[in-house]
Every structure is written in structure tokens, then in C-alpha cells.
Amino acid sequence: MTALTITPNGPLRGMVQVPGDKSITHRAVIVSALAEGNTTIRGYSHGEDCLNTLRACREMGVVIEEHPDCVRIQGRGLRGWQEPTRPLDCGNSGTGLRLLAGVLAGQPFFSVLTGDDSLRRRPMGRIVRPLREMGAKIAGRQHGEFAPLAIEGGSLRGITHTSPVASAQVKSAILLAGLFAEGETTVHEPLPSRDHTERLLRYLGVTVEAAGGHVRLTPPSAISAKDLTVPRDISAAAFFLVGASIVPGSEVYLPGVGLNPLRTGILDILQDMGADIQVRNPREHSGEPVGDLLARSARLHGVTLSKEHIPRTIDELPILCIAAAVADGKTVISGAQELRVKETDRIRAMATELRKLGVVIEETADGLIIEGGAPLHGGRCVSYGDHRVAMSLAIAGLVAESPVHIDDTACIDTSFPGFYDNLLDLLT
């Protein structure tokens, strides 16, 4: 077990290059491994979650070369993967496991997907049920509600699925299975979730239509490989956007950050709170919008967030709790019950740990009520093995009255190796 101690140390100033987008990296690796031909992926995430997806693809015969600045993948085609000889360990990654489940449902072999203790507690029935409806044979704990998942792949048929939750992982698992199905596959969502899978498949020539809350995929005969560039991760940038906003005298520049409109809720919410954040040099990488961000310190005020805000900012809600704790007035978050089935119960985790730092915070069934503006105390906190909780508490330590000690921070490497070093660089 590792730990961090964060001591208040003045403003954050300088440039930070956050890692490549974790969500896009998973998809780029998996789809490139299914393509015909070779792909060079630049800007990919070196986080442990994405490395586990690389390893899983290697276990199925995909040749992958890792270099400091890129990864090269020799695609094996839609049906060229080989049966793995042992269970595929996805570590802590729900994205990796769920997306791979969609692909493996259509492969002509047997496979087992598993992960760490946290991942084996996360709900899998939401992908297992539609994949079974498509014709996949899947077994798992509690009738497929939890991993490990044993998948006997085979012939699939396209379906029309109405998802009860706005989940890009559920949608993507079904769409990836749809690549192998007979007929079209359609997914309806209550609210739009991030669309990285759709954008990537379109960029590679697959017919994917989206309108009116639904996405429809027509299965291709093949996918042609194309080199890809992964934008930097806005979810990783969020920690420095909040840090720069709440630490007086700060100015932080973040180049090349992904600005997918279904991921930029963090920017809209912080600006609604009064943050001084500018978007510069908008451009596009491999079908994804990208820009440079400049964040300066500002006085924040509380806001009200409801279920319409949540899909665009689900991963950033822990760090938004820190912004809310420092902001003047009350922040109310509702419609965020999906936080309870992440790497940990993030609603309970943030409420428990922020109380230790003196924040007045109330936990509700689907969110939090945070009374902001009071000074944060120092104290000893725990991360619950959740990378986003750990990094959020580290940012809180920048404005506390005394040091904040955070136990169990090795989990940060799942998404952001070098987070602490980047933070120190901005403080010097």
C-alpha cells in the first residue's frame, strides 16, 4: 500500500500534459485488433487499465508493439482472434471487460473474463442480458450478474435494445457485438452517453447512425486499419482544472485535451460555477474534437446538478465535489446513482472523506448536498482503492489548512501514472 501527503504550497503554475484518453484508448486498441492491416496509435494511455486491455488482446494472438510514443497493432480481422489459454484479467477496468465481452460474444471460441476484487463486484448483468438476447452463451456468478464471465462465442443476431441507464460501456458492448451479428443492431438510451465507439467506427468506415436517442450499426464485412491519434483525457485534465480554479494565483495550461461534447460537462459546470477556463486552438484528431485549455484561479459558487448533467460528467463528479466544497454556497447533485457502482461507491466515499476534512456534506440515495465555503481541515483519508477518489482528495489537500494524508494511492496508476509528479511540477 502506498500513500501521499499533500501539503498546501502556493499556486499551480505551468503546463501539464495529461495522459491519453483512457476511454478512447480501450476502443482504439480493441477495434484496431479487429481491423485488416496495421495500425499505429499515438497518444495512447499508459495507465494500467489500458495496458490490461493490450495484454488481453495479446493473449488472443494479436501482435502488439509498445513504444514510448505509440503502440503498433497488427490487426487480425473480425474473426481472426485465437482462443485464449487462460482467463483474461482486466484488472480494475470495467470498460475493458465490458467491451471485450461484446467482441468475444461473436468469436468462435471459449473465453473467460475476470478482474480484481473491485471489478468482480461491479454489475455485469446489464451487458450479459442483451448479449444473451443476441445469441451469446454467457455464464457468471449470480446468473451472470458478476464476473468472472465465461463466454462461448458464436453466431449472433442483431437486436433493438432499450437500455435502462445511459451507459457508454453497455452501448459499446452491444455495438461491438453487432459487428458480428446478422442484421442491424440498435441501442436506445434514456440520455446520450459518450460516443467514442460510434465516432471511431465511423472514422474507420463502419456505418453507424445516431439520432433521437438511438444508435444503429450495420455490420461490415471487414474493417480497414487506419492510424489513430488519441486526444489527452479530459477526465484527467479535470483534476488540474479544479486545482487551478480553487488555488489562488494559479494558471495552468493543458494542451491537446479531448473535447467530445458528451464529455465536456466538467467545463460547462465549472464555468457555471464561475471558473475562468478558456478553450484555444480547436481541432480534430481521428474523428474526435480536441483543444487546448487554460485555467486560472477564480471565486466559485455552488450549483445544482440533476440527472441531465450526469452522463456528460459521470467520471468528474468526485473532483467536482472538491470544487463544491471550496465554492461559496450550496451545491446539490442528484440523479447520480450510477456513482454507487463504480470502482467504489463514490457517493459514500466522497461524503465520508470530505467530512474528515470538515466539509458539511449530506449523502442522498442518488447524490450529495455540499455546503461550500468553509475552510478545509487537514486529516488522514483513504481512497478505497479508487483512482478518482485518491486524486480528488489530493487536490483538496492543496487548499486545506494543514496536510492531507491519503492512504492506498497505488490505484492512481490505473489511469494517471505520474499524477503526483505532474502536481509537484506545477507547484515549483
C-alpha positions in Angstrom: 0.0 0.0 0.0 1.3 3.4 -0.9 0.3 6.8 0.4 0.5 10.5 -0.5 0.8 13.5 1.8 -0.3 16.8 0.2 0.8 20.0 1.9 -0.6 23.4 0.9 2.2 25.0 -1.1 1.1 28.0 -3.1 -0.3 28.3 -6.6 -0.3 25.9 -9.5 1.5 27.4 -12.5 2.8 25.9 -15.7 1.8 23.4 -18.4 0.8 19.8 -17.8 0.3 17.1 -20.5 -2.2 14.7 -19.1 -2.3 11.1 -20.4 -4.1 10.0 -23.5 -7.9 9.4 -23.1 -8.5 6.1 -21.3 -11.9 5.5 -22.8 -10.7 6.1 -26.4 -7.5 4.0 -25.8 -9.5 0.9 -24.9 -11.6 1.3 -28.0 -8.7 2.1 -30.3 -6.8 -1.0 -29.2 -9.8 -3.4 -29.5 -11.1 -2.1 -32.8 -7.5 -1.9 -34.3 -7.0 -5.6 -33.3 -10.2 -6.4 -35.3 -9.2 -4.5 -38.4 -7.5 -5.7 -41.5 -3.9 -4.3 -41.6 -1.6 -2.5 -39.3 -2.4 0.5 -37.0 -0.2 2.9 -35.2 -1.9 4.5 -32.2 -0.3 7.7 -30.9 -1.1 9.3 -27.6 -2.5 6.2 -26.1 -2.9 5.9 -22.3 -0.1 4.1 -20.4 -2.5 3.6 -17.5 -2.8 0.1 -16.0 -6.4 -0.3 -17.2 -5.4 0.2 -20.8 -2.3 -2.0 -20.5 -4.6 -4.8 -19.3 -6.6 -4.5 -22.5 -3.4 -4.7 -24.5 -2.4 -7.8 -22.6 -5.8 -9.4 -23.2 -5.6 -8.8 -26.9 -2.1 -10.3 -27.0 -3.5 -13.4 -25.2 -5.7 -13.9 -28.3 -2.9 -13.8 -30.8 -2.8 -10.1 -31.6 0.7 -8.9 -32.3 1.3 -5.6 -30.4 4.5 -3.5 -30.2 4.7 -0.9 -27.5 6.9 2.2 -27.9 7.3 5.2 -25.7 5.3 7.4 -28.1 3.0 4.9 -29.8 1.7 1.4 -30.0 1.6 -0.6 -33.2 -1.1 -3.3 -33.7 -1.2 -6.0 -36.4 -4.9 -6.4 -36.9 -6.2 -10.0 -37.3 -9.6 -9.2 -38.8 -13.1 -9.5 -37.4 -12.8 -13.3 -36.9 -9.0 -13.8 -36.6 -8.6 -13.8 -32.9 -7.5 -17.0 -31.2 -8.9 -18.8 -28.2 -7.0 -17.7 -25.1 -5.4 -20.5 -23.0 -6.2 -18.8 -19.7 -8.6 -16.3 -18.2 -8.3 -12.7 -19.5 -7.6 -10.4 -16.5 -8.9 -6.9 -17.0 -7.6 -5.7 -13.6 -9.7 -2.8 -12.4 -11.2 -1.9 -15.8 -15.0 -2.1 -16.2 -14.5 -0.6 -19.7 -12.0 -3.2 -20.8 -14.1 -6.1 -19.5 -17.4 -4.9 -20.9 -16.1 -4.0 -24.3 -14.2 -7.3 -24.7 -17.3 -9.2 -23.7 -19.1 -7.6 -26.6 -16.4 -8.7 -29.0 -15.9 -12.2 -27.5 -19.6 -12.9 -27.8 -19.1 -13.0 -31.5 -15.9 -15.0 -31.6 -16.0 -18.8 -32.4 -14.3 -19.9 -29.2 -14.5 -20.1 -25.4 -13.1 -17.4 -23.1 -13.2 -16.2 -19.5 -13.1 -12.5 -18.5 -12.2 -11.6 -14.9 -10.6 -8.8 -12.9 -9.7 -7.6 -9.4 -11.9 -7.7 -6.3 -13.4 -4.3 -7.2 -14.3 -5.3 -10.8 -15.8 -8.6 -9.7 -18.3 -6.6 -7.5 -19.5 -4.4 -10.4 -22.7 -5.1 -12.3 -22.4 -7.1 -15.5 -26.0 -8.2 -15.9 -26.6 -5.0 -17.9 -24.4 -6.3 -20.7 -24.9 -10.0 -20.2 -28.7 -9.8 -20.8 -28.6 -8.1 -24.2 -25.6 -10.2 -25.4 -27.6 -13.3 -24.5 -30.5 -11.9 -26.4 -28.2 -11.6 -29.4 -27.4 -15.3 -29.1 -24.3 -15.4 -26.9 -23.8 -18.1 -24.3 -22.5 -16.4 -21.1 -22.2 -17.7 -17.6 -21.1 -15.9 -14.5 -21.6 -15.5 -10.8 -25.2 -15.0 -9.7 -26.5 -16.0 -13.2 -24.2 -13.6 -15.0 -24.6 -10.6 -12.7 -21.0 -10.5 -11.8 -17.6 -11.5 -13.2 -15.9 -13.8 -13.9 -17.8 -14.2 -17.1 -17.4 -17.4 -19.2 -18.3 -16.7 -22.8 -19.0 -19.3 -25.5 -18.9 -17.2 -28.6 -20.8 -17.9 -31.8 -23.4 -16.7 -34.3 -25.2 -13.6 -33.2 -28.3 -11.7 -34.5 -28.9 -8.0 -34.4 -31.3 -6.7 -31.8 -33.0 -3.5 -30.8 -32.1 -2.9 -27.1 -33.5 -0.2 -24.8 -31.0 0.4 -22.1 -32.4 1.5 -18.7 -29.2 3.5 -18.0 -27.2 6.0 -20.1 -24.0 3.9 -20.2 -21.4 4.1 -22.9 -20.0 0.8 -21.7 -23.3 -1.0 -22.2 -24.0 0.6 -25.5 -20.4 -0.1 -26.7 -20.6 -3.8 -25.7 -23.7 -4.2 -27.7 -22.4 -2.3 -30.7 -19.2 -4.2 -30.8 -21.1 -7.5 -30.7 -23.2 -6.0 -33.5 -20.1 -6.1 -35.7 -20.5 -9.9 -35.9 -24.3 -10.1 -36.0 -26.7 -11.0 -38.7 -28.7 -7.8 -39.4 -28.6 -4.3 -37.8 -28.1 -3.6 -34.1 -29.9 -0.7 -32.5 -29.4 0.7 -29.0 -31.8 3.2 -27.3 -30.7 5.3 -24.3 -32.6 7.5 -21.9 -29.9 10.2 -22.3 -27.0 10.3 -24.7 -23.8 8.7 -23.3 -20.3 9.3 -24.6 -20.0 8.3 -28.3 -16.3 7.4 -28.7 -17.2 3.9 -30.1 -19.5 5.3 -32.7 -17.0 8.0 -33.7 -14.2 5.5 -34.0 -16.2 3.0 -36.1 -17.4 5.8 -38.4 -13.8 7.0 -38.8 -12.8 3.5 -39.9 -15.7 3.3 -42.4 -18.4 1.4 -40.5 -21.9 2.5 -41.0 -23.2 3.9 -37.6 -26.2 6.2 -37.5 -27.2 8.2 -34.4 -30.4 10.3 -34.0 -33.2 10.8 -31.5 -31.6 8.9 -28.6 -30.7 5.8 -30.6 -27.7 4.4 -32.4 -27.9 1.9 -35.2 -25.0 -0.2 -36.6 -24.9 -2.1 -39.8 -22.3 -4.9 -39.6 -19.4 -4.5 -42.0 -17.7 -7.3 -44.0 -14.4 -6.0 -42.7 -12.7 -3.0 -41.0 -9.8 -1.4 -42.8 -7.0 -0.3 -40.5 -6.1 3.4 -40.2 -3.6 5.2 -38.0 -5.1 6.9 -34.9 -4.2 9.7 -32.6 -5.8 9.6 -29.1 -6.6 13.0 -27.5 -5.5 13.7 -24.0 -8.0 12.7 -21.3 -10.4 15.4 -20.2 -11.2 13.3 -17.1 -7.5 13.5 -16.1 -7.4 17.2 -17.0 -10.4 17.8 -14.6 -8.1 17.5 -11.6 -5.9 20.3 -12.7 -8.8 22.4 -14.0 -10.3 22.3 -10.5 -6.9 22.7 -8.8 -6.2 25.8 -10.8 -9.6 27.2 -10.1 -9.5 26.9 -6.4 -5.9 27.7 -5.5 -5.4 31.5 -5.6 -2.9 32.8 -8.1 -2.9 29.7 -10.3 -2.7 29.4 -14.0 -2.4 26.0 -15.8 -2.2 25.2 -19.5 -3.4 21.8 -20.7 -2.7 21.2 -24.4 -4.4 18.7 -26.7 -7.3 17.7 -24.5 -10.3 15.8 -26.0 -13.4 18.0 -26.2 -16.0 15.5 -27.2 -19.3 17.3 -26.4 -20.6 14.3 -24.5 -17.6 14.6 -22.2 -17.3 18.3 -21.6 -19.9 18.6 -18.8 -16.9 19.3 -16.5 -16.2 22.5 -18.5 -19.8 23.7 -18.5 -20.3 23.1 -14.8 -17.1 24.7 -13.7 -17.8 27.7 -15.9 -21.4 27.9 -14.4 -19.6 27.9 -11.0 -17.6 31.0 -12.1 -14.4 29.3 -13.2 -12.0 31.1 -15.6 -11.4 28.4 -18.3 -10.6 29.2 -21.9 -10.6 26.8 -24.9 -8.0 27.5 -27.5 -6.9 26.2 -30.9 -9.9 23.8 -31.6 -9.0 20.9 -34.0 -9.8 17.3 -34.6 -7.8 14.0 -34.1 -9.1 10.8 -35.6 -12.7 11.9 -35.6 -12.6 13.4 -32.1 -12.6 17.2 -31.3 -9.6 18.5 -29.4 -8.4 21.8 -28.0 -6.0 23.5 -25.5 -7.3 24.6 -22.1 -6.2 27.5 -20.0 -7.5 27.6 -16.4 -6.9 30.5 -13.9 -8.0 30.8 -10.3 -11.4 32.2 -9.7 -14.0 32.5 -7.0 -16.5 29.7 -7.4 -20.2 29.4 -6.3 -22.4 26.5 -5.8 -24.7 25.0 -8.4 -27.5 22.4 -8.8 -26.8 19.3 -10.9 -29.6 16.9 -12.0 -29.8 13.7 -14.0 -29.5 15.6 -17.3 -25.9 16.7 -16.3 -24.7 13.3 -15.2 -23.9 11.3 -18.3 -21.6 14.1 -19.6 -19.7 14.3 -16.3 -20.0 11.0 -14.5 -16.3 10.4 -14.1 -15.6 14.0 -13.0 -18.2 14.1 -10.1 -15.6 13.2 -7.4 -13.4 16.2 -8.3 -16.4 18.4 -8.7 -17.2 17.6 -5.1 -13.9 19.3 -4.2 -14.8 22.4 -6.2 -18.2 22.4 -4.5 -16.6 22.2 -1.0 -14.5 25.3 -1.7 -17.2 27.2 -3.6 -19.5 29.8 -1.9 -22.9 28.4 -1.1 -24.6 25.1 -1.6 -24.1 22.5 -4.4 -26.8 19.8 -5.0 -26.0 16.7 -7.0 -28.9 14.4 -7.9 -29.5 11.6 -10.5 -26.0 10.2 -9.9 -26.8 6.8 -8.5 -24.5 5.3 -11.1 -21.6 6.5 -8.9 -22.5 3.8 -6.4 -21.4 1.0 -8.8 -18.1 2.5 -9.9 -14.7 1.3 -8.6 -16.2 2.0 -5.2 -19.4 3.7 -4.0 -18.2 7.1 -4.9 -21.1 8.9 -3.3 -20.4 7.3 0.1 -16.6 7.6 -0.4 -16.6 11.3 -1.1 -19.1 12.1 1.7 -17.1 10.1 4.3 -13.7 11.5 3.3 -14.8 15.2 2.9 -16.4 15.1 6.4 -13.0 14.2 7.7 -11.7 17.4 6.2 -14.5 19.4 7.9 -16.9 19.7 4.9 -20.6 19.8 5.7 -22.0 17.2 3.3 -25.1 15.1 3.1 -25.4 11.8 1.3 -28.6 11.1 -0.6 -29.7 8.0 -2.4 -28.6 9.4 -5.8 -26.2 12.2 -4.9 -24.8 14.7 -2.5 -25.6 18.1 -0.9 -22.5 20.0 -0.2 -22.3 23.2 1.9 -19.3 25.0 0.5 -17.1 27.9 1.6 -15.8 26.8 5.0 -12.0 26.2 5.3 -10.9 22.6 4.8 -9.0 20.9 7.6 -6.1 18.6 7.2 -6.5 15.0 8.0 -6.0 11.3 7.2 -8.1 10.0 4.3 -8.4 6.7 2.4 -9.0 6.2 -1.3 -11.0 2.9 -1.2 -8.7 1.8 -4.0 -10.4 4.2 -6.4 -8.1 6.3 -8.5 -10.6 9.2 -8.9 -11.2 9.4 -5.2 -7.5 9.4 -4.5 -6.7 12.2 -7.0 -9.7 14.3 -5.9 -8.5 14.2 -2.2 -5.0 15.2 -3.4 -6.5 18.3 -5.0 -8.4 19.0 -1.8 -5.1 18.9 0.1 -3.9 22.0 -1.9 -6.3 24.2 -0.1 -6.5 22.6 3.3 -5.3 24.3 6.4 -2.8 21.5 7.2 -1.5 18.4 5.3 -3.9 15.8 3.9 -2.6 12.3 4.1 -4.2 9.8 1.7 -3.7 6.0 2.1 -3.9 3.4 -0.7 -2.9 5.6 -3.7 -1.3 3.0 -5.9 -4.7 2.9 -7.7 -3.8 6.2 -9.3 -1.7 4.3 -11.8 -4.8 2.7 -13.3 -5.5 5.9 -15.2 -2.8 8.5 -14.5 0.8 7.3 -13.9 2.8 10.4 -12.9 -0.1 12.3 -11.5 1.8 13.3 -8.3 5.0 14.3 -10.3 2.8 16.5 -12.5 1.3 18.1 -9.5 4.7 18.8 -7.9 6.0 20.3 -11.2 3.1 22.8 -11.1 3.9 23.7 -7.5 7.6 24.5 -8.1 
